[in-house]
């Protein structure tokens, strides 16, 4: 298999991993992937999931494209290196979407997708499925070992972000 992270397929230095935007990554995907709209929708799903769990370390080296051996289809890799950085005091997203690294709302996601010609119903459906699944499994976050004040802040932030994306 051949895999390249966003810094590689955008021809950036690894040190630029925190300087690349979601807009740049999506544009790169459009140039490389025949099924670009599907891949951008999956990219948005990864981004929204990371936003919900407080993964502020989703950067240009944690988003990759893959071509499987013997194939020619370019696709987004399965998600990897997903962590909650909020417990370390990191409350902002490493990769900005439309210049935003916090307070990301549903309309931000929809507007971004529409600029890449992704139909609003497809985005709405993806967000609704993500929020439903997240709500069903949110109690697993209760098992994260952390101090009461930290845990309280984490859950307060998650609730706000759930509202932001609803």
C-alpha positions, 0 to 999 in steps of 0.5 A: 500500500502507498500512504501519504499524509496531508503534508506529503500530498500537499508538498509541505514540510513535516514542521508545517503540520500545524499550519495547514488548514482543512481547506488546503487538505480538502483542495489537495484531496480534490486534486488527487482522489477520483471520489473526492466528494466522498473523501471530503465528507469522510474528512469532515466526519473525522474533523467533527468527531475530533472536535467532539472528543477534544482531539486538538492534535488532528494535524496535517500528519494525522490525515492521510490518503491511501492507494492499496497495492494493485489498485488505483483508487485514492481514499482517505485512510481510516482514522488514527492517532485520535486522542483527547488533548483537552485533558492537557489544556489544549482546547483548540483544533490544530487544523483550522476550518475556515479560519476557526479552531474553536466554536465550530458550528453546524453551519460552518461544516455545511458551508465548508461542504457546500463550497466543495459541491457536497449537497447539504442533505449529505452533510446533514445526514453525516452529522446526524449519524455522527451525533447519534452514534456519539450520544450512544457511546458518550458514557465511555468517556466517563471511564477516562481517569482524570481529576473531577474538575478536569472531567467536569470541564471536559464534559461541559465542553463536549456538551457545548460542542454537541450543541454547536454541531446539532 
